[in-house]
Structures are given as C-alpha cells and as structure tokens.
C-alpha cells in the first residue's frame, strides 16, 4: 500500500532535522551539502527513499556512507560517463571520430538509425537553438538560410547511452547504477519505461547542436518542466553559472522551448528530462558538479582516458574526491 503524502513529507522533514543534528557533531560538510541537495531536488519518491535510508543512521559514518554510495552509484556515473561519447554522426557522414571503438558494427548502425529518426522528429534541427542540421539544410533550404543558420548536429542521450548493455564490460557497473536509479528516480524505469535493454530509443534522445550537447552532458544546461509541460511539452531552458558563454548565446531569448514531433517518433520523455534537471540542480547546489568537472578535465589533460572509451572515469573521479 502506498504511503500517504503527509507521512512522506514528515519523513523527509525528519531527515532534514537529522542532518542538522549531525552537523553539530562535525560530520563531513560536503556530505551534508550533498544530502541536503538531494532531499531538496530528488523527486518525491526518491526523497522518501533517501529519508528512509537516513532514518537508520546513528553515527556520522553511517551518514557519510549513504552520501558516498549515492555519489558513487549514481551521480558520478551520470556526470563522468557522459565522457564516453555515444558516437552519432550526421546522416551521410563517416562515423563520428568520438565514437568508442569498442562499439560493435550493429550498435553503430543502430545509433545512426536513431539519429536519423530523431532528426526527422525534431524537424532536422537542434531542439534548443533551432540550428538546422547542415546536410539536410543544404538540400532543402535557400542558400542564405543554410549558410547562416545550419551546422552539424549530434544525438544527445538524456540518460547516458553507456548505461545500456551494448558493452558487456559495463554490465556489472550498470547493474549498480540501475539499482540506484530505481531507488532515487523510480519514475525512470516505471513511467518512462527505460532500462539497460532499451536505452537507445527516441524517448531518451534529442537532437542538439554539439556545443549544447556538451553542456547538456555536463549538467550545466538542462530543461526544466513548466506547468504547461504536460499539455504542450513546454520547458524552461536553464543553465548554471559555469555554462560556456557561446552556448549561452545560442539559447532562445524567451527562455523556453516547446518540443514538437514532426514524425511519429516519441518525444523525449518528461520523466527523463525531470531526472536530468534534478541531477543538474543537485550537482550545482552541492558544489560537487564543479569539483567533479575539474577532476575530469585534469584526467583528460594528463591523458588518463583511453581512446576506446573503456576508462572507468567514475571510479577515477571517486578516488580523486576521496583523496581530497
């Protein structure tokens, strides 16, 4: 039987009070910031599940273990594993040079097919900036239009493509990730019907200009549902202060986008975009997003990342965070 809403809210309130009590004991402040951000921005079911976890904490080490597990099982993989690009070329182009070489020809072919489906659904343009896919624009738009308002677009996965089972090396880690996803974002597998077996479907993808895809992957750019989201798929375009300034200049002046289907392909699922937005807010509010990004950039600069996409970045980042 479902827990009454009032009971859930009281449980969440009790959890916040517990964090205040632990703050006075000298508990790690970074862990407290992370847990507070999660209790603020997770969906209600996730907040309740986290509050239930916290209700069993009797020592600061219990609290820290919960925070570290949440970070290592969910937030770090979401943030770090977007650095394993999904490799989605524009139609008619050679395979994207960012594609991990470990992907099988069948998976690469499937990626190209999904890219084409989403391009058609999204009107052959970036859903946020409106920039047209260049190869399509050259064939279908006046020269002045495609010269001034077209470029290469890429396929953006809302929940990272590498969370799927296309690579057997990831299966063990992915099972941990999906267990955490069920716990903190239960609507992702329930309402959005997304899991490791079907990660590569239109409802988990959208067409973006590459720079905007990069910021979306970093969680510095996200789409926040509005009151009209259920009616006309209208979202508020939000950024953090660390978003690239060129990317910011490409955002709609109104601050809103309406996702429109130009084909029968399913639009990006609202629950998946809600999940992405919640993670973006948690990473920003807790300060973990910037810290993780700094470590990722350092790992790339010292060439710790394998070209085939096989590096377990989330584990490397976890070690760096633990080292302080």
C-alpha angles and dihedrals in degrees: 000000000000117000112247115256093240091053091050092050091049090050090052091047090051090052092054090050089051090055089053090053093049090049088066091055094061096257115173105284095211090057091048091051091051094048092047090051090050092050088051102045110023114101114268094262091050092047090052093049091049091047089052090052091050093049088070094053113109100161135040089249090059090054093047091050091055092049093047092048092049090050097044097040099044121359098047094047091047092050101036103036094059081077086073095078120219093225106226116169125198111259112277094022129109116262112293110266089225093063114116110247089223091075113105121236089250092055091046090051091049090051092053090049093051090048091055092046092051093045090055092045092048095050093255092289144095107277093221107037098026091229109155124235101259099221090053095041093054090058099040110027134065113268094250091053098050093042093054104032112029137084140145115301129199137205113257119202113209093204104035117267091227090067086076127087097252090112117048090204089071099049097096094046092042092055088059091048094051091047088056091045091055089050101046102023104028092161091066094070094026107044101018093041091221124152142146091281098057105028091127102070133115095254088064095045142065139175116256138169105255097248090051090048089054092053091044089053090050090052090237088114124045143156115242118202117243131205087265095051094099091049106041106001093252117166135182113236108228133183137184122233091260096061116125110267093225089053089050090054090058095057120106114268091228091060091230139093130195115209110222128186115224091180140027093272114117117259121239105290114251092223091057092050089047089053092050091048092049092052090048091053093046093050091048099042093047094044090233094115095065093042093051091046091053091053092047092052090049092050090051093047093053090047097245091141119092116228092229092063093245098122113115094226095173091061092047091050091048090055091049092049092049090051088058 
